[in-house]
């Protein structure tokens, strides 16, 4: 599955646009992660626990995006983006979305 953030894929042309596709993940940080992040926030700097959590959530969101696009018959996703939101005090939502398309190589 080709996934790009651009409207076009170099060397390919879109032969069918199948519609919007997305992958959603909601993750809870957990009490241990919140405690460690709270301690780190006192001294400043990167909060590694949250960075790992969000990187993993983005990977899962892309996996779900690909699964949904494949089910639609796509072989590529164009204009892929991420969005995120907080749900309550302990949960993060990550959404990967784009347009599912069928592409073929340009001769």
GUFI-618383 format. One record per residue: y, x, z of N, C-alpha, C in turn; residue in three letters. Coordinates in nm, 2 decimals, decimal comma. Example, Ala and Ser with C-alpha at 12.3 -4.5 7.8 and 13.67 -1.06 7.14 Angstrom:
% residues 2
<rec><n_y>-0,57</n_y><n_x>1,32</n_x><n_z>0,78</n_z><ca_y>-0,45</ca_y><ca_x>1,23</ca_x><ca_z>0,78</ca_z><c_y>-0,33</c_y><c_x>1,32</c_x><c_z>0,78</c_z><residu>ALA</residu></rec>
<rec><n_y>-0,22</n_y><n_x>1,28</n_x><n_z>0,71</n_z><ca_y>-0,11</ca_y><ca_x>1,37</ca_x><ca_z>0,71</ca_z><c_y>0,00</c_y><c_x>1,29</c_x><c_z>0,79</c_z><residu>SER</residu></rec>
END
This chain:
% residues 107
<rec><n_y>-0,12</n_y><n_x>0,09</n_x><n_z>0,00</n_z><ca_y>0,00</ca_y><ca_x>0,00</ca_x><ca_z>0,00</ca_z><c_y>0,12</c_y><c_x>0,09</c_x><c_z>0,00</c_z><residu>UNK</residu></rec>
<rec><n_y>0,21</n_y><n_x>0,07</n_x><n_z>-0,10</n_z><ca_y>0,33</ca_y><ca_x>0,14</ca_x><ca_z>-0,11</ca_z><c_y>0,44</c_y><c_x>0,07</c_x><c_z>-0,02</c_z><residu>UNK</residu></rec>
<rec><n_y>0,51</n_y><n_x>0,13</n_x><n_z>0,06</n_z><ca_y>0,61</ca_y><ca_x>0,07</ca_x><ca_z>0,15</ca_z><c_y>0,74</c_y><c_x>0,15</c_x><c_z>0,13</c_z><residu>UNK</residu></rec>
<rec><n_y>0,84</n_y><n_x>0,09</n_x><n_z>0,09</n_z><ca_y>0,97</ca_y><ca_x>0,16</ca_x><ca_z>0,07</ca_z><c_y>1,08</c_y><c_x>0,08</c_x><c_z>0,13</c_z><residu>UNK</residu></rec>
<rec><n_y>1,19</n_y><n_x>0,15</n_x><n_z>0,16</n_z><ca_y>1,31</ca_y><ca_x>0,08</ca_x><ca_z>0,21</ca_z><c_y>1,41</c_y><c_x>0,05</c_x><c_z>0,10</c_z><residu>UNK</residu></rec>
<rec><n_y>1,37</n_y><n_x>0,09</n_x><n_z>-0,02</n_z><ca_y>1,46</ca_y><ca_x>0,07</ca_x><ca_z>-0,13</ca_z><c_y>1,42</c_y><c_x>-0,06</c_x><c_z>-0,21</c_z><residu>UNK</residu></rec>
<rec><n_y>1,50</n_y><n_x>-0,10</n_x><n_z>-0,31</n_z><ca_y>1,48</ca_y><ca_x>-0,21</ca_x><ca_z>-0,39</ca_z><c_y>1,37</c_y><c_x>-0,19</c_x><c_z>-0,50</c_z><residu>UNK</residu></rec>
<rec><n_y>1,37</n_y><n_x>-0,06</n_x><n_z>-0,54</n_z><ca_y>1,28</ca_y><ca_x>-0,02</ca_x><ca_z>-0,65</ca_z><c_y>1,19</c_y><c_x>0,09</c_x><c_z>-0,60</c_z><residu>UNK</residu></rec>
<rec><n_y>1,08</n_y><n_x>0,11</n_x><n_z>-0,67</n_z><ca_y>0,99</ca_y><ca_x>0,22</ca_x><ca_z>-0,65</ca_z><c_y>0,99</c_y><c_x>0,31</c_x><c_z>-0,77</c_z><residu>UNK</residu></rec>
<rec><n_y>1,02</n_y><n_x>0,44</n_x><n_z>-0,75</n_z><ca_y>1,03</ca_y><ca_x>0,53</ca_x><ca_z>-0,87</ca_z><c_y>0,90</c_y><c_x>0,53</c_x><c_z>-0,94</c_z><residu>UNK</residu></rec>
<rec><n_y>0,91</n_y><n_x>0,52</n_x><n_z>-1,07</n_z><ca_y>0,79</ca_y><ca_x>0,52</ca_x><ca_z>-1,15</ca_z><c_y>0,70</c_y><c_x>0,40</c_x><c_z>-1,16</c_z><residu>UNK</residu></rec>
<rec><n_y>0,76</n_y><n_x>0,29</n_x><n_z>-1,10</n_z><ca_y>0,69</ca_y><ca_x>0,16</ca_x><ca_z>-1,10</ca_z><c_y>0,78</c_y><c_x>0,05</c_x><c_z>-1,13</c_z><residu>UNK</residu></rec>
<rec><n_y>0,73</n_y><n_x>-0,06</n_x><n_z>-1,18</n_z><ca_y>0,81</ca_y><ca_x>-0,18</ca_x><ca_z>-1,20</ca_z><c_y>0,74</c_y><c_x>-0,30</c_x><c_z>-1,13</c_z><residu>UNK</residu></rec>
<rec><n_y>0,82</n_y><n_x>-0,39</n_x><n_z>-1,08</n_z><ca_y>0,78</ca_y><ca_x>-0,51</ca_x><ca_z>-1,01</ca_z><c_y>0,74</c_y><c_x>-0,61</c_x><c_z>-1,12</c_z><residu>UNK</residu></rec>
<rec><n_y>0,61</n_y><n_x>-0,65</n_x><n_z>-1,11</n_z><ca_y>0,56</ca_y><ca_x>-0,75</ca_x><ca_z>-1,20</ca_z><c_y>0,55</c_y><c_x>-0,89</c_x><c_z>-1,14</c_z><residu>UNK</residu></rec>
<rec><n_y>0,55</n_y><n_x>-0,89</n_x><n_z>-1,00</n_z><ca_y>0,55</ca_y><ca_x>-1,02</ca_x><ca_z>-0,93</ca_z><c_y>0,61</c_y><c_x>-1,00</c_x><c_z>-0,79</c_z><residu>UNK</residu></rec>
<rec><n_y>0,69</n_y><n_x>-1,10</n_x><n_z>-0,76</n_z><ca_y>0,75</ca_y><ca_x>-1,10</ca_x><ca_z>-0,62</ca_z><c_y>0,68</c_y><c_x>-1,21</c_x><c_z>-0,55</c_z><residu>UNK</residu></rec>
<rec><n_y>0,62</n_y><n_x>-1,18</n_x><n_z>-0,44</n_z><ca_y>0,53</ca_y><ca_x>-1,28</ca_x><ca_z>-0,37</ca_z><c_y>0,60</c_y><c_x>-1,34</c_x><c_z>-0,25</c_z><residu>UNK</residu></rec>
<rec><n_y>0,72</n_y><n_x>-1,29</n_x><n_z>-0,21</n_z><ca_y>0,79</ca_y><ca_x>-1,35</ca_x><ca_z>-0,10</ca_z><c_y>0,80</c_y><c_x>-1,26</c_x><c_z>0,02</c_z><residu>UNK</residu></rec>
<rec><n_y>0,87</n_y><n_x>-1,31</n_x><n_z>0,12</n_z><ca_y>0,89</ca_y><ca_x>-1,23</ca_x><ca_z>0,24</ca_z><c_y>0,76</c_y><c_x>-1,21</c_x><c_z>0,32</c_z><residu>UNK</residu></rec>
<rec><n_y>0,75</n_y><n_x>-1,10</n_x><n_z>0,39</n_z><ca_y>0,63</ca_y><ca_x>-1,07</ca_x><ca_z>0,47</ca_z><c_y>0,68</c_y><c_x>-0,99</c_x><c_z>0,59</c_z><residu>UNK</residu></rec>
<rec><n_y>0,61</n_y><n_x>-1,01</n_x><n_z>0,70</n_z><ca_y>0,65</ca_y><ca_x>-0,95</ca_x><ca_z>0,83</ca_z><c_y>0,54</c_y><c_x>-0,92</c_x><c_z>0,91</c_z><residu>UNK</residu></rec>
<rec><n_y>0,56</n_y><n_x>-0,83</n_x><n_z>1,01</n_z><ca_y>0,46</ca_y><ca_x>-0,79</ca_x><ca_z>1,11</ca_z><c_y>0,54</c_y><c_x>-0,79</c_x><c_z>1,25</c_z><residu>UNK</residu></rec>
<rec><n_y>0,49</n_y><n_x>-0,86</n_x><n_z>1,34</n_z><ca_y>0,56</ca_y><ca_x>-0,88</ca_x><ca_z>1,47</ca_z><c_y>0,47</c_y><c_x>-0,82</c_x><c_z>1,58</c_z><residu>UNK</residu></rec>
<rec><n_y>0,54</n_y><n_x>-0,75</n_x><n_z>1,67</n_z><ca_y>0,47</ca_y><ca_x>-0,70</ca_x><ca_z>1,79</ca_z><c_y>0,56</c_y><c_x>-0,72</c_x><c_z>1,91</c_z><residu>UNK</residu></rec>
<rec><n_y>0,51</n_y><n_x>-0,77</n_x><n_z>2,02</n_z><ca_y>0,58</ca_y><ca_x>-0,78</ca_x><ca_z>2,15</ca_z><c_y>0,51</c_y><c_x>-0,70</c_x><c_z>2,25</c_z><residu>UNK</residu></rec>
<rec><n_y>0,58</n_y><n_x>-0,61</n_x><n_z>2,31</n_z><ca_y>0,52</ca_y><ca_x>-0,52</ca_x><ca_z>2,41</ca_z><c_y>0,59</c_y><c_x>-0,53</c_x><c_z>2,54</c_z><residu>UNK</residu></rec>
<rec><n_y>0,51</n_y><n_x>-0,52</n_x><n_z>2,65</n_z><ca_y>0,57</ca_y><ca_x>-0,51</ca_x><ca_z>2,78</ca_z><c_y>0,57</c_y><c_x>-0,37</c_x><c_z>2,83</c_z><residu>UNK</residu></rec>
<rec><n_y>0,68</n_y><n_x>-0,33</n_x><n_z>2,90</n_z><ca_y>0,69</ca_y><ca_x>-0,19</ca_x><ca_z>2,94</ca_z><c_y>0,60</c_y><c_x>-0,17</c_x><c_z>3,06</c_z><residu>UNK</residu></rec>
<rec><n_y>0,58</n_y><n_x>-0,26</n_x><n_z>3,15</n_z><ca_y>0,49</ca_y><ca_x>-0,24</ca_x><ca_z>3,26</ca_z><c_y>0,57</c_y><c_x>-0,18</c_x><c_z>3,38</c_z><residu>UNK</residu></rec>
<rec><n_y>0,52</n_y><n_x>-0,20</n_x><n_z>3,50</n_z><ca_y>0,60</ca_y><ca_x>-0,16</ca_x><ca_z>3,62</ca_z><c_y>0,60</c_y><c_x>0,00</c_x><c_z>3,63</c_z><residu>UNK</residu></rec>
<rec><n_y>0,49</n_y><n_x>0,07</n_x><n_z>3,59</n_z><ca_y>0,50</ca_y><ca_x>0,21</ca_x><ca_z>3,60</ca_z><c_y>0,60</c_y><c_x>0,28</c_x><c_z>3,50</c_z><residu>UNK</residu></rec>
<rec><n_y>0,60</n_y><n_x>0,23</n_x><n_z>3,38</n_z><ca_y>0,70</ca_y><ca_x>0,27</ca_x><ca_z>3,28</ca_z><c_y>0,84</c_y><c_x>0,24</c_x><c_z>3,32</c_z><residu>UNK</residu></rec>
<rec><n_y>0,86</n_y><n_x>0,12</n_x><n_z>3,38</n_z><ca_y>1,00</ca_y><ca_x>0,09</ca_x><ca_z>3,42</ca_z><c_y>1,04</c_y><c_x>0,18</c_x><c_z>3,54</c_z><residu>UNK</residu></rec>
<rec><n_y>0,95</n_y><n_x>0,21</n_x><n_z>3,63</n_z><ca_y>0,98</ca_y><ca_x>0,30</ca_x><ca_z>3,74</ca_z><c_y>1,02</c_y><c_x>0,44</c_x><c_z>3,69</c_z><residu>UNK</residu></rec>
<rec><n_y>0,94</n_y><n_x>0,50</n_x><n_z>3,61</n_z><ca_y>0,97</ca_y><ca_x>0,63</ca_x><ca_z>3,56</ca_z><c_y>1,09</c_y><c_x>0,63</c_x><c_z>3,47</c_z><residu>UNK</residu></rec>
<rec><n_y>1,11</n_y><n_x>0,53</n_x><n_z>3,39</n_z><ca_y>1,24</ca_y><ca_x>0,52</ca_x><ca_z>3,31</ca_z><c_y>1,36</c_y><c_x>0,51</c_x><c_z>3,40</c_z><residu>UNK</residu></rec>
<rec><n_y>1,35</n_y><n_x>0,43</n_x><n_z>3,51</n_z><ca_y>1,46</ca_y><ca_x>0,42</ca_x><ca_z>3,61</ca_z><c_y>1,49</c_y><c_x>0,55</c_x><c_z>3,67</c_z><residu>UNK</residu></rec>
<rec><n_y>1,39</n_y><n_x>0,63</n_x><n_z>3,70</n_z><ca_y>1,42</ca_y><ca_x>0,76</ca_x><ca_z>3,76</ca_z><c_y>1,49</c_y><c_x>0,85</c_x><c_z>3,66</c_z><residu>UNK</residu></rec>
<rec><n_y>1,44</n_y><n_x>0,85</n_x><n_z>3,53</n_z><ca_y>1,50</ca_y><ca_x>0,93</ca_x><ca_z>3,43</ca_z><c_y>1,64</c_y><c_x>0,89</c_x><c_z>3,40</c_z><residu>UNK</residu></rec>
<rec><n_y>1,67</n_y><n_x>0,76</n_x><n_z>3,41</n_z><ca_y>1,80</ca_y><ca_x>0,72</ca_x><ca_z>3,37</ca_z><c_y>1,91</c_y><c_x>0,77</c_x><c_z>3,47</c_z><residu>UNK</residu></rec>
<rec><n_y>1,87</n_y><n_x>0,80</n_x><n_z>3,59</n_z><ca_y>1,96</ca_y><ca_x>0,85</ca_x><ca_z>3,69</ca_z><c_y>2,02</c_y><c_x>0,99</c_x><c_z>3,64</c_z><residu>UNK</residu></rec>
<rec><n_y>1,93</n_y><n_x>1,07</n_x><n_z>3,59</n_z><ca_y>1,98</ca_y><ca_x>1,21</ca_x><ca_z>3,55</ca_z><c_y>2,02</c_y><c_x>1,21</c_x><c_z>3,40</c_z><residu>UNK</residu></rec>
<rec><n_y>1,99</n_y><n_x>1,11</n_x><n_z>3,32</n_z><ca_y>2,03</ca_y><ca_x>1,11</ca_x><ca_z>3,18</ca_z><c_y>1,92</c_y><c_x>1,17</c_x><c_z>3,09</c_z><residu>UNK</residu></rec>
<rec><n_y>1,94</n_y><n_x>1,16</n_x><n_z>2,96</n_z><ca_y>1,85</ca_y><ca_x>1,21</ca_x><ca_z>2,87</ca_z><c_y>1,76</c_y><c_x>1,11</c_x><c_z>2,81</c_z><residu>UNK</residu></rec>
<rec><n_y>1,67</n_y><n_x>1,16</n_x><n_z>2,72</n_z><ca_y>1,57</ca_y><ca_x>1,07</ca_x><ca_z>2,66</ca_z><c_y>1,47</c_y><c_x>1,02</c_x><c_z>2,76</c_z><residu>UNK</residu></rec>
<rec><n_y>1,44</n_y><n_x>0,89</n_x><n_z>2,74</n_z><ca_y>1,34</ca_y><ca_x>0,83</ca_x><ca_z>2,82</ca_z><c_y>1,21</c_y><c_x>0,82</c_x><c_z>2,74</c_z><residu>UNK</residu></rec>
<rec><n_y>1,12</n_y><n_x>0,93</n_x><n_z>2,76</n_z><ca_y>1,01</ca_y><ca_x>0,95</ca_x><ca_z>2,68</ca_z><c_y>0,91</c_y><c_x>0,83</c_x><c_z>2,68</c_z><residu>UNK</residu></rec>
<rec><n_y>0,90</n_y><n_x>0,77</n_x><n_z>2,80</n_z><ca_y>0,80</ca_y><ca_x>0,65</ca_x><ca_z>2,81</ca_z><c_y>0,84</c_y><c_x>0,54</c_x><c_z>2,71</c_z><residu>UNK</residu></rec>
<rec><n_y>0,97</n_y><n_x>0,51</n_x><n_z>2,70</n_z><ca_y>1,02</ca_y><ca_x>0,41</ca_x><ca_z>2,61</ca_z><c_y>1,01</c_y><c_x>0,45</c_x><c_z>2,47</c_z><residu>UNK</residu></rec>
<rec><n_y>1,03</n_y><n_x>0,58</n_x><n_z>2,44</n_z><ca_y>1,03</ca_y><ca_x>0,63</ca_x><ca_z>2,30</ca_z><c_y>0,88</c_y><c_x>0,61</c_x><c_z>2,25</c_z><residu>UNK</residu></rec>
<rec><n_y>0,78</n_y><n_x>0,65</n_x><n_z>2,33</n_z><ca_y>0,64</ca_y><ca_x>0,64</ca_x><ca_z>2,29</ca_z><c_y>0,61</c_y><c_x>0,49</c_x><c_z>2,27</c_z><residu>UNK</residu></rec>
<rec><n_y>0,65</n_y><n_x>0,41</n_x><n_z>2,36</n_z><ca_y>0,62</ca_y><ca_x>0,26</ca_x><ca_z>2,35</ca_z><c_y>0,68</c_y><c_x>0,21</c_x><c_z>2,22</c_z><residu>UNK</residu></rec>
<rec><n_y>0,80</n_y><n_x>0,24</n_x><n_z>2,19</n_z><ca_y>0,86</ca_y><ca_x>0,18</ca_x><ca_z>2,07</ca_z><c_y>0,80</c_y><c_x>0,24</c_x><c_z>1,94</c_z><residu>UNK</residu></rec>
<rec><n_y>0,77</n_y><n_x>0,37</n_x><n_z>1,94</n_z><ca_y>0,70</ca_y><ca_x>0,43</ca_x><ca_z>1,83</ca_z><c_y>0,57</c_y><c_x>0,37</c_x><c_z>1,80</c_z><residu>UNK</residu></rec>
<rec><n_y>0,49</n_y><n_x>0,34</n_x><n_z>1,90</n_z><ca_y>0,36</ca_y><ca_x>0,28</ca_x><ca_z>1,89</ca_z><c_y>0,38</c_y><c_x>0,13</c_x><c_z>1,84</c_z><residu>UNK</residu></rec>
<rec><n_y>0,48</n_y><n_x>0,06</n_x><n_z>1,89</n_z><ca_y>0,50</ca_y><ca_x>-0,08</ca_x><ca_z>1,85</ca_z><c_y>0,54</c_y><c_x>-0,08</c_x><c_z>1,71</c_z><residu>UNK</residu></rec>
<rec><n_y>0,62</n_y><n_x>0,01</n_x><n_z>1,66</n_z><ca_y>0,66</ca_y><ca_x>0,02</ca_x><ca_z>1,52</ca_z><c_y>0,54</c_y><c_x>0,04</c_x><c_z>1,43</c_z><residu>UNK</residu></rec>
<rec><n_y>0,45</n_y><n_x>0,13</n_x><n_z>1,47</n_z><ca_y>0,33</ca_y><ca_x>0,15</ca_x><ca_z>1,39</ca_z><c_y>0,24</c_y><c_x>0,03</c_x><c_z>1,38</c_z><residu>UNK</residu></rec>
<rec><n_y>0,23</n_y><n_x>-0,04</n_x><n_z>1,50</n_z><ca_y>0,15</ca_y><ca_x>-0,17</ca_x><ca_z>1,49</ca_z><c_y>0,22</c_y><c_x>-0,28</c_x><c_z>1,41</c_z><residu>UNK</residu></rec>
<rec><n_y>0,35</n_y><n_x>-0,28</n_x><n_z>1,41</n_z><ca_y>0,42</ca_y><ca_x>-0,38</ca_x><ca_z>1,33</ca_z><c_y>0,40</c_y><c_x>-0,35</c_x><c_z>1,18</c_z><residu>UNK</residu></rec>
<rec><n_y>0,40</n_y><n_x>-0,22</n_x><n_z>1,14</n_z><ca_y>0,38</ca_y><ca_x>-0,19</ca_x><ca_z>1,00</ca_z><c_y>0,23</c_y><c_x>-0,22</c_x><c_z>0,97</c_z><residu>UNK</residu></rec>
<rec><n_y>0,14</n_y><n_x>-0,20</n_x><n_z>1,06</n_z><ca_y>0,00</ca_y><ca_x>-0,23</ca_x><ca_z>1,03</ca_z><c_y>-0,01</c_y><c_x>-0,38</c_x><c_z>1,00</c_z><residu>UNK</residu></rec>
<rec><n_y>0,05</n_y><n_x>-0,46</n_x><n_z>1,08</n_z><ca_y>0,05</ca_y><ca_x>-0,61</ca_x><ca_z>1,06</ca_z><c_y>0,12</c_y><c_x>-0,65</c_x><c_z>0,94</c_z><residu>UNK</residu></rec>
<rec><n_y>0,23</n_y><n_x>-0,58</n_x><n_z>0,91</n_z><ca_y>0,30</ca_y><ca_x>-0,61</ca_x><ca_z>0,78</ca_z><c_y>0,21</c_y><c_x>-0,58</c_x><c_z>0,66</c_z><residu>UNK</residu></rec>
<rec><n_y>0,14</n_y><n_x>-0,47</n_x><n_z>0,66</n_z><ca_y>0,05</ca_y><ca_x>-0,44</ca_x><ca_z>0,55</ca_z><c_y>-0,07</c_y><c_x>-0,54</c_x><c_z>0,54</c_z><residu>UNK</residu></rec>
<rec><n_y>-0,12</n_y><n_x>-0,58</n_x><n_z>0,66</n_z><ca_y>-0,23</ca_y><ca_x>-0,68</ca_x><ca_z>0,66</ca_z><c_y>-0,18</c_y><c_x>-0,81</c_x><c_z>0,60</c_z><residu>UNK</residu></rec>
<rec><n_y>-0,06</n_y><n_x>-0,86</n_x><n_z>0,63</n_z><ca_y>-0,01</ca_y><ca_x>-0,98</ca_x><ca_z>0,58</ca_z><c_y>0,03</c_y><c_x>-0,97</c_x><c_z>0,43</c_z><residu>UNK</residu></rec>
<rec><n_y>0,08</n_y><n_x>-0,86</n_x><n_z>0,39</n_z><ca_y>0,11</ca_y><ca_x>-0,84</ca_x><ca_z>0,24</ca_z><c_y>-0,02</c_y><c_x>-0,83</c_x><c_z>0,16</c_z><residu>UNK</residu></rec>
<rec><n_y>-0,12</n_y><n_x>-0,77</n_x><n_z>0,21</n_z><ca_y>-0,25</ca_y><ca_x>-0,76</ca_x><ca_z>0,14</ca_z><c_y>-0,31</c_y><c_x>-0,90</c_x><c_z>0,13</c_z><residu>UNK</residu></rec>
<rec><n_y>-0,30</n_y><n_x>-0,98</n_x><n_z>0,23</n_z><ca_y>-0,35</ca_y><ca_x>-1,12</ca_x><ca_z>0,22</ca_z><c_y>-0,28</c_y><c_x>-1,20</c_x><c_z>0,12</c_z><residu>UNK</residu></rec>
<rec><n_y>-0,15</n_y><n_x>-1,17</n_x><n_z>0,09</n_z><ca_y>-0,07</ca_y><ca_x>-1,24</ca_x><ca_z>-0,01</ca_z><c_y>-0,10</c_y><c_x>-1,19</c_x><c_z>-0,15</c_z><residu>UNK</residu></rec>
<rec><n_y>-0,18</n_y><n_x>-1,07</n_x><n_z>-0,16</n_z><ca_y>-0,21</ca_y><ca_x>-1,02</ca_x><ca_z>-0,29</ca_z><c_y>-0,12</c_y><c_x>-0,91</c_x><c_z>-0,34</c_z><residu>UNK</residu></rec>
<rec><n_y>-0,03</n_y><n_x>-0,86</n_x><n_z>-0,25</n_z><ca_y>0,06</ca_y><ca_x>-0,75</ca_x><ca_z>-0,28</ca_z><c_y>0,00</c_y><c_x>-0,61</c_x><c_z>-0,28</c_z><residu>UNK</residu></rec>
<rec><n_y>0,05</n_y><n_x>-0,52</n_x><n_z>-0,36</n_z><ca_y>0,01</ca_y><ca_x>-0,38</ca_x><ca_z>-0,35</ca_z><c_y>0,13</c_y><c_x>-0,29</c_x><c_z>-0,31</c_z><residu>UNK</residu></rec>
<rec><n_y>0,24</n_y><n_x>-0,36</n_x><n_z>-0,28</n_z><ca_y>0,36</ca_y><ca_x>-0,28</ca_x><ca_z>-0,23</ca_z><c_y>0,45</c_y><c_x>-0,38</c_x><c_z>-0,15</c_z><residu>UNK</residu></rec>
<rec><n_y>0,54</n_y><n_x>-0,31</n_x><n_z>-0,07</n_z><ca_y>0,64</ca_y><ca_x>-0,38</ca_x><ca_z>0,00</ca_z><c_y>0,77</c_y><c_x>-0,31</c_x><c_z>-0,02</c_z><residu>UNK</residu></rec>
<rec><n_y>0,87</n_y><n_x>-0,38</n_x><n_z>-0,07</n_z><ca_y>1,01</ca_y><ca_x>-0,32</ca_x><ca_z>-0,10</ca_z><c_y>1,11</c_y><c_x>-0,38</c_x><c_z>0,01</c_z><residu>UNK</residu></rec>
<rec><n_y>1,21</n_y><n_x>-0,30</n_x><n_z>0,02</n_z><ca_y>1,32</ca_y><ca_x>-0,34</ca_x><ca_z>0,12</ca_z><c_y>1,27</c_y><c_x>-0,36</c_x><c_z>0,26</c_z><residu>UNK</residu></rec>
<rec><n_y>1,18</n_y><n_x>-0,27</n_x><n_z>0,30</n_z><ca_y>1,12</ca_y><ca_x>-0,28</ca_x><ca_z>0,44</ca_z><c_y>1,23</c_y><c_x>-0,24</c_x><c_z>0,54</c_z><residu>UNK</residu></rec>
<rec><n_y>1,24</n_y><n_x>-0,32</n_x><n_z>0,65</n_z><ca_y>1,33</ca_y><ca_x>-0,29</ca_x><ca_z>0,76</ca_z><c_y>1,26</c_y><c_x>-0,32</c_x><c_z>0,89</c_z><residu>UNK</residu></rec>
<rec><n_y>1,32</n_y><n_x>-0,27</n_x><n_z>0,99</n_z><ca_y>1,28</ca_y><ca_x>-0,30</ca_x><ca_z>1,13</ca_z><c_y>1,39</c_y><c_x>-0,38</c_x><c_z>1,20</c_z><residu>UNK</residu></rec>
<rec><n_y>1,35</n_y><n_x>-0,47</n_x><n_z>1,29</n_z><ca_y>1,45</ca_y><ca_x>-0,53</ca_x><ca_z>1,38</ca_z><c_y>1,38</c_y><c_x>-0,53</c_x><c_z>1,52</c_z><residu>UNK</residu></rec>
<rec><n_y>1,47</n_y><n_x>-0,54</n_x><n_z>1,62</n_z><ca_y>1,41</ca_y><ca_x>-0,54</ca_x><ca_z>1,75</ca_z><c_y>1,50</c_y><c_x>-0,63</c_x><c_z>1,84</c_z><residu>UNK</residu></rec>
<rec><n_y>1,43</n_y><n_x>-0,67</n_x><n_z>1,95</n_z><ca_y>1,50</ca_y><ca_x>-0,76</ca_x><ca_z>2,05</ca_z><c_y>1,44</c_y><c_x>-0,74</c_x><c_z>2,18</c_z><residu>UNK</residu></rec>
<rec><n_y>1,51</n_y><n_x>-0,77</n_x><n_z>2,28</n_z><ca_y>1,46</ca_y><ca_x>-0,77</ca_x><ca_z>2,42</ca_z><c_y>1,42</c_y><c_x>-0,92</c_x><c_z>2,45</c_z><residu>UNK</residu></rec>
<rec><n_y>1,31</n_y><n_x>-0,93</n_x><n_z>2,52</n_z><ca_y>1,27</ca_y><ca_x>-1,06</ca_x><ca_z>2,57</ca_z><c_y>1,25</c_y><c_x>-1,05</c_x><c_z>2,72</c_z><residu>UNK</residu></rec>
<rec><n_y>1,34</n_y><n_x>-1,12</n_x><n_z>2,79</n_z><ca_y>1,34</ca_y><ca_x>-1,10</ca_x><ca_z>2,93</ca_z><c_y>1,38</c_y><c_x>-0,96</c_x><c_z>2,97</c_z><residu>UNK</residu></rec>
<rec><n_y>1,34</n_y><n_x>-0,91</n_x><n_z>3,08</n_z><ca_y>1,38</ca_y><ca_x>-0,78</ca_x><ca_z>3,13</ca_z><c_y>1,27</c_y><c_x>-0,67</c_x><c_z>3,10</c_z><residu>UNK</residu></rec>
<rec><n_y>1,15</n_y><n_x>-0,71</n_x><n_z>3,06</n_z><ca_y>1,04</ca_y><ca_x>-0,62</ca_x><ca_z>3,05</ca_z><c_y>0,97</c_y><c_x>-0,61</c_x><c_z>2,92</c_z><residu>UNK</residu></rec>
<rec><n_y>1,01</n_y><n_x>-0,70</n_x><n_z>2,82</n_z><ca_y>0,94</ca_y><ca_x>-0,70</ca_x><ca_z>2,69</ca_z><c_y>1,03</c_y><c_x>-0,67</c_x><c_z>2,58</c_z><residu>UNK</residu></rec>
<rec><n_y>0,98</n_y><n_x>-0,60</n_x><n_z>2,48</n_z><ca_y>1,05</ca_y><ca_x>-0,57</ca_x><ca_z>2,35</ca_z><c_y>0,97</c_y><c_x>-0,62</c_x><c_z>2,24</c_z><residu>UNK</residu></rec>
<rec><n_y>1,05</n_y><n_x>-0,68</n_x><n_z>2,14</n_z><ca_y>0,99</ca_y><ca_x>-0,73</ca_x><ca_z>2,02</ca_z><c_y>1,03</c_y><c_x>-0,64</c_x><c_z>1,91</c_z><residu>UNK</residu></rec>
<rec><n_y>0,94</n_y><n_x>-0,60</n_x><n_z>1,83</n_z><ca_y>0,96</ca_y><ca_x>-0,52</ca_x><ca_z>1,71</ca_z><c_y>0,91</c_y><c_x>-0,60</c_x><c_z>1,59</c_z><residu>UNK</residu></rec>
<rec><n_y>1,00</n_y><n_x>-0,61</n_x><n_z>1,49</n_z><ca_y>0,96</ca_y><ca_x>-0,68</ca_x><ca_z>1,37</ca_z><c_y>0,98</c_y><c_x>-0,59</c_x><c_z>1,25</c_z><residu>UNK</residu></rec>
<rec><n_y>0,87</n_y><n_x>-0,57</n_x><n_z>1,17</n_z><ca_y>0,88</ca_y><ca_x>-0,50</ca_x><ca_z>1,04</ca_z><c_y>0,88</c_y><c_x>-0,61</c_x><c_z>0,93</c_z><residu>UNK</residu></rec>
<rec><n_y>0,98</n_y><n_x>-0,61</n_x><n_z>0,84</n_z><ca_y>0,98</ca_y><ca_x>-0,71</ca_x><ca_z>0,74</ca_z><c_y>1,02</c_y><c_x>-0,65</c_x><c_z>0,60</c_z><residu>UNK</residu></rec>
<rec><n_y>0,99</n_y><n_x>-0,73</n_x><n_z>0,50</n_z><ca_y>1,03</ca_y><ca_x>-0,68</ca_x><ca_z>0,37</ca_z><c_y>0,98</c_y><c_x>-0,79</c_x><c_z>0,27</c_z><residu>UNK</residu></rec>
<rec><n_y>0,98</n_y><n_x>-0,75</n_x><n_z>0,14</n_z><ca_y>0,94</ca_y><ca_x>-0,84</ca_x><ca_z>0,03</ca_z><c_y>0,80</c_y><c_x>-0,78</c_x><c_z>-0,02</c_z><residu>UNK</residu></rec>
<rec><n_y>0,70</n_y><n_x>-0,87</n_x><n_z>-0,02</n_z><ca_y>0,57</ca_y><ca_x>-0,84</ca_x><ca_z>-0,08</ca_z><c_y>0,58</c_y><c_x>-0,85</c_x><c_z>-0,23</c_z><residu>UNK</residu></rec>
<rec><n_y>0,54</n_y><n_x>-0,74</n_x><n_z>-0,30</n_z><ca_y>0,54</ca_y><ca_x>-0,74</ca_x><ca_z>-0,44</ca_z><c_y>0,41</c_y><c_x>-0,69</c_x><c_z>-0,50</c_z><residu>UNK</residu></rec>
<rec><n_y>0,40</n_y><n_x>-0,71</n_x><n_z>-0,63</n_z><ca_y>0,29</ca_y><ca_x>-0,65</ca_x><ca_z>-0,71</ca_z><c_y>0,37</c_y><c_x>-0,55</c_x><c_z>-0,81</c_z><residu>UNK</residu></rec>
<rec><n_y>0,33</n_y><n_x>-0,43</n_x><n_z>-0,80</n_z><ca_y>0,39</ca_y><ca_x>-0,33</ca_x><ca_z>-0,89</ca_z><c_y>0,29</c_y><c_x>-0,26</c_x><c_z>-0,98</c_z><residu>UNK</residu></rec>
<rec><n_y>0,33</n_y><n_x>-0,21</n_x><n_z>-1,09</n_z><ca_y>0,24</ca_y><ca_x>-0,13</ca_x><ca_z>-1,18</ca_z><c_y>0,32</c_y><c_x>-0,01</c_x><c_z>-1,22</c_z><residu>UNK</residu></rec>
<rec><n_y>0,25</n_y><n_x>0,10</n_x><n_z>-1,25</n_z><ca_y>0,31</ca_y><ca_x>0,22</ca_x><ca_z>-1,30</ca_z><c_y>0,38</c_y><c_x>0,20</c_x><c_z>-1,43</c_z><residu>UNK</residu></rec>
<rec><n_y>0,50</n_y><n_x>0,26</n_x><n_z>-1,45</n_z><ca_y>0,57</ca_y><ca_x>0,26</ca_x><ca_z>-1,58</ca_z><c_y>0,50</c_y><c_x>0,36</c_x><c_z>-1,67</c_z><residu>UNK</residu></rec>
<rec><n_y>0,47</n_y><n_x>0,32</n_x><n_z>-1,79</n_z><ca_y>0,40</ca_y><ca_x>0,41</ca_x><ca_z>-1,88</ca_z><c_y>0,48</c_y><c_x>0,53</c_x><c_z>-1,93</c_z><residu>UNK</residu></rec>
END
